[in-house]
Amino acid sequence: MSHHCPSCQRVLYNRRLTHCGFCGAEIPENLRFTPEEIAALDRKMAELEEQRRQRERKAAEEEEARRHDAGDAGALSAGLM
């Protein structure tokens, strides 16, 4: 369900705001997120951010291991070791 500004009829792109990002009109309370909804969204965003960090950390570790393994083999085949 999309929510629209009652003044300019544009889609509300951020229901945390008290005023429309396009026309500046006040957004009625029934169209905004409640403090509880905002807190739940914040918790979910923090959880997703932590998951992203873990994926990046794991990918970096895997890349480092791959480079380490490939680097040793590459140096041997090139006659550098």
RAMOSUL-V417544 format. One record per pair of residues at least 12 apart in sequence whose ideal C-beta (glycine too) atoms are under 8 Angstrom apart, sorted by the first residue. I is the first residue (numbers start at 1). J is the second residue. If there is no record, write none. Layout:
i j
I J
I J
//
This chain:
i j
3 15
3 31
5 20
5 22
5 23
5 25
5 27
6 25
6 28
6 31
7 20
7 23
7 25
8 20
8 22
8 23
8 25
10 22
10 23
12 27
12 31
15 27
15 31
15 32
15 33
16 32
16 33
16 38
17 32
18 32
//
